[in-house]
Amino acid sequence: MKYKHFREIEPSNKTDFIMLYFAACRSLHELENAIRRTNNGNLTCRQAWLLRRIQRKLFQMAALWKKRI
């Protein structure tokens, strides 16, 4: 998966932060379910830690966005 640098991302007036936040949360939940399906309902400690880390970063981005409003 190729990621763009933050400075390379162009601004968009078509998207809303709240919509993007919930879409990212849904995708994260689907990813967790897919991992659980492959591991018979279990996550390794590392997988759980990485998913929680991504979730925490989403929360931090939302908190920063709300602070700037």
DRENDRENGU-555034 format. One record per residue: residue number from 0; x, y, z of N, C-alpha, C, O, CB in turn. Coordinates in pm, 1 decimal, padded with zeros to 6 digits. Each point is the difference from the previous one (the first is absolute). Glycine has a CB too. Layout:
REM DRENDRENGU-555034
[NUM, [X, Y, Z], [X, Y, Z], [X, Y, Z], [X, Y, Z], [X, Y, Z]] ...
REM end
This chain:
REM DRENDRENGU-555034
[0, [00084.7, -00116.3, 00000.0], [-00084.7, 00116.3, 00000.0], [00090.3, 00123.8, 00000.0], [00090.7, 00012.6, 00082.3], [-00277.9, -00137.3, 00040.0]] [1, [00160.4, 00214.6, -00215.4], [00081.7, 00121.1, -00009.7], [-00071.9, 00114.9, 00069.4], [-00118.3, 00023.9, -00024.2], [00220.0, -00103.2, -00193.6]] [2, [-00030.1, 00149.6, 00303.4], [-00056.9, 00112.8, 00072.8], [00056.8, 00129.8, -00054.5], [00117.1, 00008.0, -00037.1], [-00146.1, -00150.0, 00242.8]] [3, [-00057.3, 00244.3, -00209.9], [00045.1, 00133.2, -00038.8], [00049.6, 00073.1, 00124.1], [-00049.1, -00021.2, 00110.9], [-00114.5, 00028.0, -00304.9]] [4, [00260.7, 00078.4, 00172.6], [00045.7, 00085.1, 00109.1], [-00109.2, 00102.3, 00029.3], [-00075.1, 00038.8, -00089.5], [00319.7, -00070.9, 00024.9]] [5, [-00253.1, 00074.7, 00187.7], [-00104.4, 00093.0, 00043.1], [-00003.1, 00125.7, -00086.0], [-00107.6, 00049.9, -00033.1], [00131.2, -00137.5, 00264.8]] [6, [00092.8, 00138.5, -00267.9], [00006.6, 00124.5, -00078.6], [-00044.0, -00019.4, -00144.3], [-00031.7, 00097.9, -00067.5], [00216.8, -00022.9, 00214.0]] [7, [-00187.9, -00198.9, -00196.0], [-00039.1, -00027.4, -00137.8], [-00151.9, -00009.9, -00016.8], [-00048.4, -00002.3, -00113.1], [00265.5, -00116.2, 00082.7]] [8, [-00292.2, 00112.7, 00138.4], [-00144.6, -00015.2, -00007.2], [-00064.0, 00135.9, -00025.8], [00021.9, 00096.0, 00073.9], [-00013.3, -00294.8, 00082.0]] [9, [-00087.7, 00204.8, -00261.5], [-00067.9, 00123.6, -00036.2], [-00126.6, 00016.4, 00084.4], [-00063.3, -00100.0, 00033.5], [00155.5, 00084.9, -00268.8]] [10, [-00130.9, 00137.6, 00270.4], [-00123.4, 00020.6, 00074.9], [-00122.7, -00035.5, -00084.1], [00002.4, 00009.6, -00122.7], [00111.1, 00170.7, 00254.6]] [11, [-00219.5, -00221.0, -00064.3], [-00123.1, -00037.6, -00068.9], [-00118.8, 00062.2, 00071.5], [-00012.4, -00009.8, 00122.1], [00116.2, -00206.4, -00200.8]] [12, [-00190.1, 00279.6, 00002.2], [-00121.3, 00058.3, 00056.8], [-00117.8, -00097.0, -00007.6], [-00109.9, 00033.2, 00044.4], [00192.9, 00193.7, -00109.1]] [13, [-00061.4, -00345.9, 00009.4], [-00107.8, -00097.1, -00018.2], [-00016.6, -00091.4, 00121.1], [-00100.4, -00070.3, 00010.5], [00143.0, 00078.2, -00255.3]] [14, [00053.4, -00007.9, 00335.1], [-00005.4, -00092.9, 00112.2], [-00021.1, 00074.7, 00130.7], [00033.9, 00117.5, 00013.5], [00115.1, -00275.8, -00137.4]] [15, [-00205.1, 00087.2, 00217.9], [-00025.7, 00053.6, 00132.4], [00077.1, -00086.2, 00100.1], [00001.6, -00122.4, -00013.3], [-00232.7, 00211.2, -00054.5]] [16, [00293.8, -00028.4, 00165.8], [00081.7, -00074.8, 00094.4], [-00081.9, -00104.0, 00075.0], [00046.8, -00111.9, 00021.1], [00101.3, 00310.3, 00002.2]] [17, [-00268.7, -00163.5, 00017.0], [-00083.0, -00092.4, 00077.1], [-00031.3, -00123.9, -00082.7], [00006.2, -00111.9, 00050.9], [-00105.2, 00304.4, 00077.2]] [18, [00065.3, -00173.3, -00255.1], [-00027.9, -00113.0, -00089.1], [00124.4, -00088.6, -00014.3], [-00009.5, -00122.6, 00005.3], [-00161.5, 00261.7, -00130.1]] [19, [00286.2, -00076.6, 00106.9], [00123.7, -00075.6, -00015.4], [00036.9, -00075.3, 00127.1], [00049.8, -00112.4, -00006.8], [00026.4, 00280.3, -00159.8]] [20, [-00100.1, -00107.2, 00282.1], [00030.2, -00065.3, 00127.3], [-00080.7, -00128.9, 00014.6], [00055.0, -00105.1, 00033.0], [-00003.5, 00329.0, 00070.2]] [21, [-00182.3, -00215.0, -00127.9], [-00084.0, -00118.5, 00014.8], [00031.6, -00105.0, -00106.2], [-00008.9, -00119.5, 00027.9], [-00170.0, 00263.3, 00070.9]] [22, [00215.2, -00102.2, -00218.9], [00039.8, -00095.0, -00104.3], [00128.3, -00073.1, 00039.9], [00013.0, -00120.3, -00022.2], [-00121.6, 00266.3, -00152.7]] [23, [00202.6, -00073.1, 00233.6], [00124.0, -00062.7, 00045.4], [-00027.2, -00097.7, 00114.5], [00060.9, -00106.8, 00006.1], [00067.4, 00311.6, -00076.2]] [24, [-00219.2, -00169.0, 00160.3], [-00035.2, -00090.3, 00110.2], [-00066.2, -00126.9, -00051.9], [00027.7, -00109.5, 00049.0], [-00054.6, 00307.0, 00102.4]] [25, [-00060.7, -00183.0, -00250.9], [-00063.9, -00118.4, -00059.5], [00103.7, -00090.1, -00065.9], [-00004.9, -00122.1, 00015.1], [-00205.5, 00254.2, -00052.4]] [26, [00303.9, -00072.3, -00035.7], [00104.2, -00078.5, -00066.2], [00088.0, -00071.0, 00102.0], [00038.5, -00115.1, -00020.2], [-00040.8, 00275.9, -00171.6]] [27, [00033.6, -00093.4, 00299.6], [00080.6, -00060.9, 00105.6], [-00074.4, -00117.2, 00063.2], [00060.5, -00103.1, 00029.5], [00050.2, 00324.5, 00014.6]] [28, [-00240.7, -00206.6, -00023.3], [-00081.3, -00107.4, 00056.0], [-00007.0, -00119.4, -00095.7], [00009.0, -00115.0, 00043.1], [-00143.4, 00285.6, 00084.0]] [29, [00118.5, -00143.3, -00256.3], [-00002.1, -00107.3, -00099.4], [00134.0, -00072.3, -00006.0], [00004.1, -00122.2, -00014.5], [-00173.5, 00250.4, -00117.4]] [30, [00278.2, -00053.8, 00143.0], [00132.8, -00060.4, 00001.8], [00016.4, -00091.0, 00121.4], [00052.0, -00111.0, -00011.2], [00040.1, 00310.7, -00110.2]] [31, [-00136.7, -00152.2, 00237.0], [00007.4, -00082.2, 00120.0], [-00080.5, -00129.1, -00016.7], [00047.0, -00107.6, 00037.0], [-00017.1, 00315.4, 00101.1]] [32, [-00149.9, -00197.3, -00193.3], [-00082.2, -00119.5, -00021.8], [00065.1, -00096.1, -00098.4], [-00006.1, -00121.4, 00019.4], [-00197.2, 00257.0, 00028.5]] [33, [00265.4, -00083.3, -00152.9], [00067.4, -00086.1, -00097.6], [00117.5, -00073.2, 00064.0], [00022.4, -00117.9, -00027.3], [-00091.4, 00273.8, -00157.1]] [34, [00143.7, -00086.3, 00269.4], [00113.1, -00063.8, 00068.6], [-00050.9, -00107.0, 00095.9], [00057.1, -00108.7, 00008.7], [00078.4, 00320.9, -00028.0]] [35, [-00242.8, -00181.0, 00091.0], [-00057.2, -00098.4, 00092.2], [-00048.7, -00125.0, -00074.1], [00016.7, -00111.7, 00049.0], [-00083.8, 00299.3, 00104.0]] [36, [00006.6, -00168.8, -00271.5], [-00047.1, -00115.0, -00077.8], [00114.5, -00091.7, -00039.8], [-00015.8, -00122.1, -00000.6], [-00172.4, 00260.8, -00084.1]] [37, [00303.4, -00081.2, 00051.5], [00113.9, -00082.7, -00040.9], [00067.1, -00067.3, 00118.7], [00067.5, -00101.5, -00016.8], [-00033.0, 00253.0, -00177.1]] [38, [-00052.2, -00096.0, 00314.7], [00064.6, -00054.8, 00119.8], [-00098.6, -00069.2, 00093.4], [00025.3, -00008.4, 00120.2], [00144.8, 00187.9, -00138.5]] [39, [-00281.1, -00229.0, -00034.0], [-00101.6, -00069.6, 00080.4], [-00051.9, 00084.9, 00115.7], [-00018.6, -00050.9, 00110.5], [00127.4, -00163.6, -00171.7]] [40, [-00132.0, 00342.6, 00036.9], [-00058.7, 00087.8, 00100.8], [00097.5, 00064.6, 00095.2], [-00041.7, 00070.2, 00092.2], [-00152.6, -00209.7, -00109.5]] [41, [00322.5, 00118.2, -00001.9], [00099.7, 00055.9, 00091.9], [00091.9, 00098.1, -00072.0], [00021.2, -00008.4, -00120.9], [-00030.1, -00202.1, 00256.9]] [42, [00061.9, 00302.3, -00059.0], [00104.1, 00090.8, -00048.7], [00126.5, -00027.9, 00078.3], [-00005.0, -00029.3, 00119.5], [-00164.3, 00207.2, -00184.1]] [43, [00282.6, -00168.8, -00002.7], [00125.2, -00007.9, 00074.7], [00017.0, 00130.8, 00076.9], [-00067.3, 00098.9, -00029.4], [00172.8, -00256.3, -00142.9]] [44, [-00018.0, 00157.7, 00268.1], [00025.2, 00122.7, 00077.5], [00047.7, 00112.3, -00091.2], [-00040.6, 00115.2, 00015.2], [00097.3, -00253.5, 00187.0]] [45, [00028.0, 00104.3, -00295.3], [00053.6, 00100.7, -00092.9], [-00110.4, 00058.3, -00088.8], [-00005.3, 00121.1, -00021.4], [00226.3, -00241.2, 00022.4]] [46, [-00308.6, 00033.9, -00052.1], [-00109.6, 00047.1, -00084.2], [-00094.3, 00090.5, 00078.7], [-00041.0, 00105.0, -00049.4], [00058.1, -00314.1, -00087.7]] [47, [-00051.4, 00169.0, 00258.1], [-00088.9, 00081.4, 00083.9], [00066.6, 00134.0, 00031.4], [-00065.7, 00104.1, -00002.9], [-00036.8, -00313.3, 00103.1]] [48, [00231.0, 00207.1, -00070.6], [00072.8, 00122.6, 00031.0], [00000.8, 00094.8, -00119.9], [-00021.0, 00120.2, 00015.9], [00163.7, -00247.6, 00146.8]] [49, [-00118.3, 00073.5, -00283.0], [00003.3, 00083.5, -00119.8], [-00138.0, 00059.1, -00031.0], [-00010.4, 00116.8, -00037.3], [00198.8, -00257.3, -00051.3]] [50, [-00293.0, 00061.1, 00103.8], [-00135.0, 00051.9, -00023.6], [-00036.4, 00108.3, 00101.3], [-00059.9, 00101.2, -00036.5], [-00006.3, -00323.2, -00058.7]] [51, [00101.9, 00201.6, 00221.9], [-00026.7, 00102.5, 00101.4], [00079.7, 00126.3, -00027.8], [-00048.2, 00110.6, 00024.4], [00001.5, -00289.8, 00143.3]] [52, [00167.9, 00163.6, -00218.5], [00083.5, 00115.3, -00032.2], [-00062.3, 00083.0, -00112.0], [-00001.8, 00122.8, 00008.1], [00204.7, -00251.4, 00063.9]] [53, [-00253.6, 00063.4, -00175.8], [-00066.7, 00071.3, -00108.5], [-00124.8, 00069.1, 00052.3], [-00027.0, 00115.2, -00034.0], [00116.1, -00280.3, -00133.4]] [54, [-00165.6, 00094.2, 00250.7], [-00121.6, 00058.6, 00057.0], [00034.2, 00122.1, 00085.5], [-00069.9, 00101.1, -00006.0], [-00040.4, -00327.8, 00004.8]] [55, [00215.3, 00218.1, 00079.3], [00041.4, 00113.0, 00084.2], [00038.9, 00120.5, -00084.9], [-00030.5, 00113.8, 00035.8], [00109.2, -00275.0, 00139.4]] [56, [-00011.1, 00136.6, -00288.3], [00038.8, 00110.3, -00087.8], [-00123.0, 00065.0, -00063.0], [-00002.6, 00121.6, -00019.5], [00221.4, -00236.3, -00027.1]] [57, [-00321.1, 00034.4, 00014.7], [-00124.9, 00057.8, -00049.8], [-00063.5, 00089.2, 00106.0], [-00047.6, 00109.2, -00031.0], [00012.9, -00309.4, -00117.1]] [58, [00033.7, 00154.2, 00272.9], [-00054.8, 00080.7, 00109.1], [00078.6, 00129.2, 00016.3], [-00058.9, 00105.9, 00021.4], [-00018.9, -00314.2, 00093.6]] [59, [00210.2, 00200.9, -00124.9], [00082.7, 00119.2, 00015.0], [-00026.0, 00099.2, -00113.5], [-00004.3, 00120.7, 00023.6], [00178.8, -00258.3, 00094.0]] [60, [-00191.7, 00088.4, -00239.7], [-00029.4, 00089.0, -00112.2], [-00135.1, 00067.1, 00019.5], [-00014.3, 00119.1, -00027.9], [00151.7, -00263.5, -00124.5]] [61, [-00236.6, 00069.7, 00200.0], [-00132.7, 00058.3, 00023.6], [00006.2, 00104.5, 00110.2], [-00063.1, 00105.2, -00010.8], [-00044.9, -00319.2, -00062.6]] [62, [00183.4, 00186.4, 00179.4], [00012.2, 00096.4, 00109.9], [00067.8, 00127.7, -00048.2], [-00040.3, 00110.0, 00037.9], [00051.7, -00298.9, 00127.7]] [63, [00091.0, 00174.9, -00248.7], [00069.3, 00117.0, -00053.4], [-00092.1, 00079.2, -00091.4], [00000.0, 00123.0, 00004.0], [00218.9, -00244.1, 00011.9]] [64, [-00297.0, 00052.7, -00098.0], [-00093.6, 00066.9, -00089.4], [-00106.2, 00075.8, 00079.2], [-00034.0, 00113.2, -00034.4], [00074.2, -00290.6, -00138.5]] [65, [-00093.0, 00115.5, 00278.9], [-00100.7, 00067.0, 00081.5], [00057.3, 00121.3, 00073.6], [-00069.6, 00099.3, 00020.7], [-00047.0, -00318.5, 00005.7]] [66, [00241.9, 00210.5, 00012.3], [00065.3, 00110.9, 00069.7], [00012.7, 00121.1, -00090.9], [-00008.5, 00113.5, 00046.7], [00134.1, -00276.9, 00095.1]] [67, [-00105.4, 00140.9, -00270.2], [00021.2, 00109.9, -00095.4], [-00129.0, 00064.3, -00046.6], [00003.6, 00106.9, -00060.8], [00201.3, -00221.0, -00012.1]] [68, [-00317.1, 00052.8, 00099.2], [-00128.6, 00057.7, -00044.5], [-00034.0, 00121.3, 00083.3], [-00103.7, 00062.6, -00021.6], [00023.6, -00287.9, -00052.7]] 
REM end
